[in-house]
Amino acid sequence: MNAAWEVVIGLEIHTQLATRSKIFSGAPTAYGAEPNTQACLVDLGYPGVLPVLNEEVIRMACKFGLAVNATIAKRSIFARKNYFYPDLPKGYQISQLELPIVEHGELFIKDADGNDKRIGITRAHLEEDAGKSVHERFDRHSGIDLNRAGTPLLEIVSEPDLRSAKEAIQYMRKIHTIVRYLGISDGNMQEGSFRCDANVSVRPRGQQELGTRSELKNLNSFRFVEKAINFEVKRQIEILEDGGKVVQETRLYDSDRDETRAMRSKEEANDYRYFPDPDLLPVAISDDYIETVRKSLPELPDAKQQRFVGDYALKPGDAAILTANRLLADYFEEAARHSDAEVRLIANWIIGDLSAAMNRDGIDIGDCRIAAADLAGLVDRIHDNTISGKIAKEVFEAMWAGEGTADEVIETKGLRQITDSAAIETIVDKVIAAHPNQAADYKAGKNKLIGFFVGEVMKETGGKANPAQVNDVLRSKLGN
């Protein structure tokens, strides 16, 4: 990045709330239904129908606000945001402007030097989603699917405190983790449950005044957010260094071309002619309600990470990986409860082989094919020297394929480790006798040949000999 310029980024994250019905109607919110089968008269904006607020969205918004140390408004109002678009049947979107339900929150990420950096959260407000235009299913026409119309969203708006695409992704991932921990959203980006718009500008380093920003739309993955921001930063710097001016506008990110392109000039709030919705009363929230919600909060990611480091002596990096997903953290703790092995060995298997298998097969921890107690059983068999670490990988793959528990696989396949000292000595003697030249070279000082002898012994035993015992016996026999 050009050191003469400072990047300024703010994110608007649209989180679909995990309610069974919509924010102002009883229509369902299930994903994947046939077009226009989950839109009722309220969602379609028919004359004479009235919206009724879903109380569950208030509880979910409060949970988020408390989780990010924000202020919960005792009184908030809904407003009409007026604009015409085919997938907005009423001609306006019900949202919040002047009095949002959540304000002035914060969370912390790591800066480039590994230090804590505070990112302000300006507000989080409730609103209804619009429908969706469908272009690919029709020849020379577009269709409108109004199933999403009225789906509850919590729009989380950050302060312009982010200074790089990497910081933006770190912040976005943390928000994603928090909403999933709280159970207020499934965070499924492929299904549109977690979407992001990025406001990006650059300014000469040291300047206080913000530069002209572009709002980047169509960002539905962490990777696309990072790529879009990096492209836009480069584009704006090139314009300014060539003597031009950046135009305030909304731009779409084209992932196929890895570029942003102009969509429309950026509207201001007054362009939408906001006014309080006359069909909805202000939302009044009591102190007792807030305290009840506060008591329902789970242990949050940062606190859980610190506990994992303190209670289990995990490395901070490992604890961060394990606590990034609430279900993964629960899986780890359940496995640790069932195991007699060192907890860090459990963590290593979850972060390593288990995560690799899930990534390979495209599944999440909720669909994991090995129960936590069964993974603990596998690790225990390594710990008590029933099998070696190498054999354990073979056992793991058999368990993943549904062939039984670790003990069942070990017995069925005859994989129990050879730990009998006399048996190992006999095999070591045979290997040394078969390779006199290498034995002489080892005794002459070529110590690296120990690896050769270990390998030969393991071949003779089909990998079943205890590696530590093999090393000890070899060094004793070879005189070192």
N, C-alpha and C positions, 0 to 999 in steps of 0.2 A: 504494500500500500504506500502511496505517495506520502512522505512524511510532512509535506507542506499543508496537507488537508486533514481535517477532522471529520469523521463520519458521525452522524447523529441519526439514531433509529428509535422509533417507537412502534410498538406492536398493538394491534387490535385483534384479540383472539375471540372467536365465536365458538362457544361451547354449548352443544346441544344437551339440555338437561334430561336426565334419565327418568322422566315421568311416563306413566302409561297412557296418559291423555294429554291433549294440547293445552296451551297456556290459557286460552279463553273459551274452550269448548270441550265437549266430551269425546271428540273424535280420537281414535287411537293413533299412536306414533310409531308403530312397529315398522321396521325397515323392510323394504323389498316387496311391498304389496303392489298389485296391479295399479297402473296409473288411475288417479282420480277415484279410488275406492275408499280413501280414508280422509275425505273432505266433506264436512257437513255444511249446513246452511250458514252457520256463523263464519266458517273459514272462507266460504264463497262470497261473503259480503251481501247476502240477500237483504232487501229492505225489511225493517221491522224486527230483525233479530238483534239480541243484545249479548255482548261478551260477559262471561262470568269468570273471574280470576281463579285459577287453580292454586289453592293454598300451598301445595307442595313446592311450587317454584320459589315461594317466599322462604320456606325453610332451607331449601338448597342454596339460595343466594346468601342467606345469613351464614350458613356453614362455611361457604367460601370466604366471605368477608372476615369471619373470625379466624380462619386458618391463615390469612395473610395479614393479621394484625390491623385490620381496617376498621373504620367507623361504620356502624350500621345505622342508617337513617331511621329516626323514630317516625318520620313522615316522608313518604315518597309518592310521586304521582306518575301516571302514565300519560303520554302525549301522542298526538297523531303526527307522523312524519309523512308529509304529502308528496307523492311523486307518481307518475304514470309509468307502469311497465306491465306487459301482458300477464306476468305471473303474480301480479298483485291485484286481486279482484276488487278490493274495496277502493283502490286508488290511494290508499295510505297504509302505512305500517304502524302498528301500535308499539311504541318504544318508550324510553325515558330520556329526558334531556336535562332539565334544570335541577331536578331533585331525584337523583338515582338512589337505589337502595343501598349501595356500597360505595364508600369514598375513602381515599387517603390510606391505602394499604402499602405493603412492602414485601419484598422477599430478597434473598441474598444469593448471588452467584459468585463464582471465582473469576477474578480478573486475570490478565495475562501472566502476572507474577504469582498467582496462586493465593492471593489475598481475598478476603470477603469484600464484595462490592454490593452496595444497596441499590436495588432497582425499585423506584417508586411505582405504585399502581394508582393511577389517577382516580379510576372509578371502575365499577362493574355494574352494569345495568341490565335489566330484563327487557326482552323484546320478543316479538313473534317472528318466525322465519317466513320467507316468501316461498312461492312455489318454484318450479323449475321448468325452463324451456328445454324442449327436446328436439334436436335437429337431425340426429343420425338415423332416425327410424322412418323418415319421410323424404320423398323425392320432391325437392323444390318447395317444401313447406316446413313449418315448425309446429310441434305440438306443445301443449301446456299440461304438465302434471302438477296438480295442486295438493298432492298428498302431504308435502312438507309445509304447506301454508298453515300458519298457526302453531307450528312446532316451537316449543319454548327454547329460547337461547339466553345465555348469560354472556354478554359482550364485555370482555376484560381489557381495559385500555391502560397501557403502561405510560409512564412519563418518558420523555425522549432521553433516557439515561443510558441507552445501549450504544456502544461505540464500535462495534464490528459485527459481522455476520455470525461469528462464532459465539459472541456474547448473546446475540439474539436467539440463537438455537438453544443455548444453555438455559436462558430464561424461559423459552417456550417449552422445553422439555420439563422444566420444574413445574410450570403451571399444569402441564399434562399429567405429571405424577400426582400433584395435589388433588386435582378434580377426580382422578381415579381412586385415590386413597379415601376421599370423602364419600365415594359412591354416588356422586351427583352427575356423573357422565361416564359413558364407556370409553370416551376418547378415541373412537374408531375413525381414523382419518380417511380410510378408504370409503366409508359410508357417509362422510360429511359431518360427523359428530364433533369434529375438532378442526376448525379452519382458521386461517390467519390472513390478515392484511398487514402489510408493512409500510410505514411512513418513513421514507428515506431522504436524507438531505446531506450535503457536505458544506463545510465552511472553512475558510482559512484558519489554520491552527492558531489558537489564542483569541480568536474573535468570539464575542459573547452572543451576538445576534445570530439567530438561526437562519440557515439558508432556505431557499425555496424547496419544498418537498414534493416528492411524487408518492402517490399511494399505489402500492403493488397489490394486485388482486390475483385470484386463481392459484393460491398457494396451499396445497393440500398434502404436503409432506415436509418433514424436516429438511430433507435434502434439497427440495425445490426452494424452500425459504432461503437457505444459505446461498444457493446458486443465483437466485433472482436478486438478492441484495448485493452480492458481489458484482453482478453485471451492471446493476443500476448505479452503484457507486462509481465504477469505472466510466460509465456513460456520462454521468454528471461532471466528473472531474475533467474529462476530455472537452466537454462543452465549455466549461468555465476557463480552461487553459487556452482555448482557441478564441477567447474573447466574447463568447456568447452568453446567453442567459438561460437558466433552467426554467421551464414553464411548469406552473403548478397544475398537475393533471393526475388522472387515474390511469394506470398502465396495467396491462395484462402480461403475465409471464407465460411465454411459449416454451414448454419443456422440450419439445422436439428440436427447436432451434437454439435453445438456451439463450433466450434474449427476452427483453421486455419491449412492448410496443404500446403506443398511445391508444387509449380507449375513449376517453372523454375528458373535458376540462373539469377540474375538481370543484365540486359544489361546496358552498359554505352552509352553515346551519340555517341561516335565514332563507336560503334558496328552497328549503323544504317546508317553510311556513309552519313550523311547529306550533301547536297549541294544545292545552290540556284536553284529554279525551273526555267529552261530556257524559259518556256512557259508563265510565269507571270512577269509583270513589277513590280518594287518596288511600294509600296503604298506611295504616297506623300499627306500629310495632312496639310492644311494651318491653320494659326491662326484664320482666319475668320470662317472657318468650325468648329473649336473647340468651338468658342464662340457661334455660332449658335446652336450647340448641347447643350452647357451649358445652354442656355436660355430655352431649351425644357425640362429640368429636372423637375420632380415633387418634391413636398415637400418630403424629405426622412424620413425614419422611426425614426431616432434619433431626428430630428428636430420636427417631428409631436408629438412624445412622450413628449418632453419638453413643447410643446405648449398645449397639453391636460392637463398636470399637472398645467401649469400656467393659462390657460384660463378657464378651467372647474373645477379646484380644485380637480382633481382626484388623488388617491394614485398612486405613481410611478409604483407599480406592476400592478394595473388595467390599467393604461395608456399603459404599455408595452404589455399587452394582446391585447388590442384594436387596437394597431398600428402594431402588428405583421403581419397583413394581410391588404393590402390597401383597399380592398372591405369592410372589417369589420369596418375599421376606417371611411370610407365614410358612411356606414350604421348608425354608432353611431352618426355622426354629422347630418345626415338627420333626425334621430329620435329626436335628441336634438332640432333641429330647429322647429319641429312640436309639441313640448311638452311644457306645462306650469309647469311641475313638476321639482323638483330638478334634475339636470343633473346626479348626482351620482346614482339616482334611475334608470335612463335609463341604465347607465353603468352596474349596478348590474343585471338587467334583461337580458342584452345581454350576459354578462359573465356567468350568471347562467342558467336560464331556456332555453333561446334561444340556447345557445351553447350546452347544454345537449340534446336538441331535435335534433339538427343537427347531433351531434355525434351518437345518437341513430339510426337515419335513414340514416347515412352515406352520408350526403350531405354537400356541402360547402355553404358559405354565398351567393354566386352568385345564388344558387338555393333555397334560403330561402323561406319558404311558407308564411311568414308573412312580409308584406312590412314595411319599417321603420316607415312610417307615422301611420300605423295601430298599431304597437307596442307602439308608442307614445300615441295613443288613449287609449290603455289599461292602461298604466302607469298614464295617466291623471285621469282615473276613480278611481284609488287607491288614488291619490293625493287629489281629491275633495270629498273623502269619499263615493262615489257611491258604491264601493265594497271594501271589506277587502283584505288584502294580500293573505289570504288563498283562498278566492273565486276567486281571480285573477288567481290563478293557474288553476282552473277549466275552467275559461274563456279562458286562454291561450291555453289549450289543444283543446278546441272547435275551436278556431281560427286556430290552426295548422292543424286541420282536415278539414278546409275549410268551416266552418259553418257561416262565416261572420265576420264583424268587432266586436270590443269589445262591442260597444253600441248595435248592433244587437243581439249578444249572450246574453247579460245581459237582454234585454227585452224579448227575446224568452224563455229563461229559468227561468225568474223571479228571478234573482239573485241580485237585487238591495238591498243594505245594509240598515238595519233598523237603523235609526239615531234619530227617534222620542223619546225624553227623557221619556215621559209618558209611551209609550209602553214598553220601556226597564225597567222602574221601576216596572211595573206590573209583568213582567216576573221574575225579580229579587226577588220581594216579594214572588212569588209562589215557587221559588227554595229554598229560605231560610226557608219558612214554611215547605217544604217537607223534610228538613234535619236539624232538631233542634239540634241533637247531634253534628254535624260538626260545626254548628253555635256557639254552646256553647264552643267547643274546640278552635275555632278561637278567640273568645273573651277572652279566657283564655291564649292566647299567641301563639297558633300554627298558625303563620302567613302564613305558606306555604299552608294552606288550601284554600287560595284565588284562587289558580290554579284550585282546585276542583270545586269551585263555578262558576268560569268563564267557565269551561268546561260544566257544567250542563246548564248554560244559553245558551251557544252556541248550545248545543243539542236541547234545546227547540225552538230555532229560526232557526234551520237548518243551522247554521253557518253564518247567515245574520246579526246578531247584531254587531254594531261597538265595537270592543274589548276594545278600550280606554274608551268609555262611560260605558261599562259594568264594567270595573275595578273601575271607579270612583263611580258609583252608589253602587256597592257592598261594597266598603270601607266605604261609607257614611252610608249605612244601617246597616253594621255590627259594626260600631263604631270605625273604624280605617282608 
